Amino acid sequence: MFRNLPIIKPIEYANSHLKPVEKQNIHLFCVKTNPDKIHPIPSTSEPLKENMVYLFINDALRKIFLWVGTTASTRSKFVGAHSAIVIQRKTGITYRVENIDQDHESSDFRRTLSVFEA
């Protein structure tokens, strides 16, 4: 039945790792549950807390990273996910939301985070 289907190769896009990531292109927010808001955090090199949820907006990669700590509350996870969707709608859905669990970070997220450590 499926034997006659052509093999479709994925379209190759410009690699995201070639785009320069600079500090002014990244916005960092901390999710607070009382009241349900996100608060901007100035650029800092402090480690991420495992009981918190953070949003990183990387303009160069057009990604919204939702970083969730291992002991983050269910409420803060929900507020973070909702906030990420609201931000995505405001950008005209040109930014992609990527969920990141603590200790399972992607290479794009690690590159974004390394800008703050430099």
C-alpha positions in Angstrom: 0.0 0.0 0.0 2.8 2.5 0.9 5.4 1.1 -1.5 4.7 3.7 -4.2 5.2 6.7 -2.0 8.3 8.8 -2.9 11.0 9.3 -0.3 10.8 12.9 0.9 14.0 14.4 2.3 13.7 17.2 4.9 14.4 20.7 3.7 17.8 21.9 4.9 17.6 25.3 6.6 20.5 27.4 7.6 22.0 25.9 10.8 21.0 27.6 13.9 24.4 27.1 15.4 25.9 29.5 12.8 23.8 32.5 14.0 25.6 34.7 16.5 24.1 34.7 19.9 24.7 38.0 21.8 23.6 39.1 25.2 21.4 41.9 23.9 19.4 39.4 21.9 18.4 37.3 24.9 15.7 38.2 27.4 15.4 36.4 30.7 12.3 36.1 32.8 11.5 34.4 36.1 8.0 32.9 36.6 6.3 33.9 39.8 3.0 32.3 40.9 1.7 34.9 43.3 0.5 36.9 41.3 0.7 34.9 38.1 3.3 37.0 36.3 6.7 36.8 34.8 9.4 39.2 36.0 12.4 40.3 33.9 15.8 39.5 35.4 18.8 41.5 34.5 21.6 39.6 32.9 23.3 37.5 35.6 25.7 34.7 35.9 24.0 33.1 38.9 23.0 29.5 38.5 19.4 28.6 37.8 17.5 27.5 40.9 16.0 24.0 40.7 12.7 25.1 42.3 12.1 27.8 39.7 10.8 28.1 36.1 12.6 30.5 33.7 11.8 31.8 30.3 14.6 32.7 27.9 13.8 34.5 24.7 16.5 34.2 22.1 15.9 36.7 19.3 18.8 35.4 17.2 17.4 31.8 17.2 13.8 32.8 17.3 13.2 30.5 20.2 11.4 30.8 23.6 13.0 28.4 26.0 10.9 27.3 29.0 13.4 25.9 31.6 11.8 23.9 34.4 13.7 23.0 37.5 13.4 19.5 38.9 11.5 20.6 42.1 9.5 23.4 40.5 5.8 23.5 41.5 3.0 22.4 39.2 1.5 25.9 39.4 4.8 27.6 38.2 5.1 25.1 35.4 1.6 25.9 34.3 2.1 29.7 34.5 5.4 29.4 32.6 3.8 27.4 29.8 0.9 29.8 29.6 3.4 32.8 29.5 5.4 31.2 26.8 2.3 30.8 24.6 1.3 34.4 25.2 4.8 35.6 24.2 4.7 33.4 21.1 1.3 34.9 20.1 2.7 38.4 20.5 5.6 37.6 18.2 3.3 36.5 15.5 4.1 32.8 16.0 7.5 33.3 14.4 9.2 32.1 17.6 9.2 28.4 18.6 8.6 27.3 22.2 11.1 24.7 23.4 10.5 23.0 26.8 13.7 22.3 28.7 13.9 20.1 31.8 16.7 20.5 34.2 19.7 18.3 33.3 18.3 17.6 29.8 19.3 20.9 28.1 19.6 21.1 24.3 22.7 22.5 22.6 20.8 25.7 21.6 19.8 26.3 25.2 23.3 25.6 26.5 24.7 28.1 23.9 22.1 30.7 25.0 23.0 30.1 28.7 26.8 30.4 27.9 26.3 34.0 26.8 25.5 34.9 30.5 28.5 33.0 31.8 30.9 34.8 29.5 
